[in-house]
Amino acid sequence: MLFFSRYGYGAQAASHLRDHFGNVSVRNVGSVGGNLWMRHAHPDFASDLYVVLEALGARVGVRGADSAETEVYDLGQWLGVDMEKKVILFVYLPALTSQHVFM
Ligand SMILES: Cc1cc2nc3c(=O)[nH]c(=O)nc-3n(C[C@H](O)[C@H](O)[C@H](O)COP(=O)(O)OP(=O)(O)OC[C@H]3O[C@@H](n4cnc5c(N)ncnc54)[C@H](O)[C@@H]3O)c2cc1C
C-alpha cells in the first residue's frame, strides 16, 4: 500500500497529459524519449512531457555508445549534457508523499 500511495500523483499526471498533450494521433505515435530529445535539442520546443516530469522531480538515465556506465541526471542538469552517441535508457519517477500537491 505504501508503494502505491507514494505514486498517487500518477493518475493526476496521466490525466494532465491526456487532456493537454497534443491530440490522440500525436500521443499514439510520440515517444517519451523522442519528446524529451526534442526538448534537449531545441530549447524553445514546448514539451508538455518535460514540464510534467520536471515538476515531479524525474531523473533520466543516459548511456553512451562507448560506455558501460549509465549516468543519471536531474532533468534540468540533463539539458546541458552532450547527447552525442547517447540514448535515454529510462526515466526515473520519484516516490513522493501525500504532502506534495500539484495544482
Ligand atoms: C502535430 C504535432 C503536435 C504536437 N503537439 C505536441 C504537444 O502538444 N506537446 C508536446 O509535448 N509535444 C507535441 N508534439 C511533439 C510530439 O509529441 C513528439 O514527441 C515529437 O514530434 C517527436 O516525435 P517522437 O516522439 O515520435 O520522436 P522521434 O521522431 O522518434 O524521435 C525524435 C528524436 O529523438 C531521438 N530519440 C528518440 N528516443 C530517444 C532516446 N531514448 N534517447 C535518445 N534519443 C532519442 C530520435 O533519434 C530522434 O532524433 C507534437 C508533434 C506534432 C507533429
PDBQT file of the ligand as one rigid body, heavy atoms in Angstrom, charges set to zero:
ROOT
HETATM    1  C1  LIG A 201       1.159  17.930 -34.912  1.00  0.00    +0.000 C 
HETATM    2  C2  LIG A 201       2.025  17.733 -33.700  1.00  0.00    +0.000 A 
HETATM    3  C3  LIG A 201       1.574  18.215 -32.492  1.00  0.00    +0.000 A 
HETATM    4  C4  LIG A 201       2.360  18.054 -31.337  1.00  0.00    +0.000 A 
HETATM    5  N1  LIG A 201       1.902  18.525 -30.156  1.00  0.00    +0.000 NA
HETATM    6  C5  LIG A 201       2.657  18.387 -29.037  1.00  0.00    +0.000 A 
HETATM    7  C6  LIG A 201       2.207  18.891 -27.787  1.00  0.00    +0.000 A 
HETATM    8  O1  LIG A 201       1.136  19.442 -27.655  1.00  0.00    +0.000 OA
HETATM    9  N2  LIG A 201       3.018  18.729 -26.725  1.00  0.00    +0.000 N 
HETATM   10  C7  LIG A 201       4.240  18.105 -26.810  1.00  0.00    +0.000 A 
HETATM   11  O2  LIG A 201       4.933  17.986 -25.807  1.00  0.00    +0.000 OA
HETATM   12  N3  LIG A 201       4.701  17.628 -27.993  1.00  0.00    +0.000 NA
HETATM   13  C8  LIG A 201       3.932  17.751 -29.101  1.00  0.00    +0.000 A 
HETATM   14  N4  LIG A 201       4.399  17.256 -30.293  1.00  0.00    +0.000 N 
HETATM   15  C9  LIG A 201       5.694  16.542 -30.320  1.00  0.00    +0.000 C 
HETATM   16  C10 LIG A 201       5.459  15.046 -30.330  1.00  0.00    +0.000 C 
HETATM   17  O3  LIG A 201       4.808  14.702 -29.129  1.00  0.00    +0.000 OA
HETATM   18  C11 LIG A 201       6.744  14.203 -30.430  1.00  0.00    +0.000 C 
HETATM   19  O4  LIG A 201       7.332  13.995 -29.180  1.00  0.00    +0.000 OA
HETATM   20  C12 LIG A 201       7.808  14.811 -31.316  1.00  0.00    +0.000 C 
HETATM   21  O5  LIG A 201       7.258  15.129 -32.582  1.00  0.00    +0.000 OA
HETATM   22  C13 LIG A 201       8.959  13.787 -31.514  1.00  0.00    +0.000 C 
HETATM   23  O6  LIG A 201       8.424  12.643 -32.122  1.00  0.00    +0.000 OA
HETATM   24  P1  LIG A 201       8.651  11.219 -31.482  1.00  0.00    +0.000 P 
HETATM   25  O7  LIG A 201       8.313  11.260 -30.028  1.00  0.00    +0.000 OA
HETATM   26  O8  LIG A 201       7.953  10.242 -32.370  1.00  0.00    +0.000 OA
HETATM   27  O9  LIG A 201      10.223  11.020 -31.580  1.00  0.00    +0.000 OA
HETATM   28  P2  LIG A 201      11.072  10.556 -32.845  1.00  0.00    +0.000 P 
HETATM   29  O10 LIG A 201      10.704  11.368 -34.047  1.00  0.00    +0.000 OA
HETATM   30  O11 LIG A 201      11.000   9.066 -32.927  1.00  0.00    +0.000 OA
HETATM   31  O12 LIG A 201      12.492  10.959 -32.323  1.00  0.00    +0.000 OA
HETATM   32  C14 LIG A 201      12.904  12.321 -32.272  1.00  0.00    +0.000 C 
HETATM   33  C15 LIG A 201      14.409  12.304 -31.997  1.00  0.00    +0.000 C 
HETATM   34  O13 LIG A 201      14.615  11.782 -30.693  1.00  0.00    +0.000 OA
HETATM   35  C16 LIG A 201      15.600  10.777 -30.757  1.00  0.00    +0.000 C 
HETATM   36  N5  LIG A 201      15.282   9.799 -29.707  1.00  0.00    +0.000 N 
HETATM   37  C17 LIG A 201      14.160   9.043 -29.600  1.00  0.00    +0.000 A 
HETATM   38  N6  LIG A 201      14.212   8.268 -28.490  1.00  0.00    +0.000 NA
HETATM   39  C18 LIG A 201      15.414   8.536 -27.897  1.00  0.00    +0.000 A 
HETATM   40  C19 LIG A 201      16.071   8.045 -26.722  1.00  0.00    +0.000 A 
HETATM   41  N7  LIG A 201      15.514   7.132 -25.920  1.00  0.00    +0.000 N 
HETATM   42  N8  LIG A 201      17.306   8.549 -26.411  1.00  0.00    +0.000 NA
HETATM   43  C20 LIG A 201      17.873   9.485 -27.208  1.00  0.00    +0.000 A 
HETATM   44  N9  LIG A 201      17.311   9.992 -28.336  1.00  0.00    +0.000 NA
HETATM   45  C21 LIG A 201      16.091   9.514 -28.669  1.00  0.00    +0.000 A 
HETATM   46  C22 LIG A 201      15.492  10.186 -32.162  1.00  0.00    +0.000 C 
HETATM   47  O14 LIG A 201      16.682   9.568 -32.550  1.00  0.00    +0.000 OA
HETATM   48  C23 LIG A 201      15.198  11.424 -32.984  1.00  0.00    +0.000 C 
HETATM   49  O15 LIG A 201      16.396  12.097 -33.331  1.00  0.00    +0.000 OA
HETATM   50  C24 LIG A 201       3.625  17.405 -31.436  1.00  0.00    +0.000 A 
HETATM   51  C25 LIG A 201       4.072  16.931 -32.686  1.00  0.00    +0.000 A 
HETATM   52  C26 LIG A 201       3.295  17.084 -33.793  1.00  0.00    +0.000 A 
HETATM   53  C27 LIG A 201       3.794  16.574 -35.122  1.00  0.00    +0.000 C 
ENDROOT
TORSDOF 0
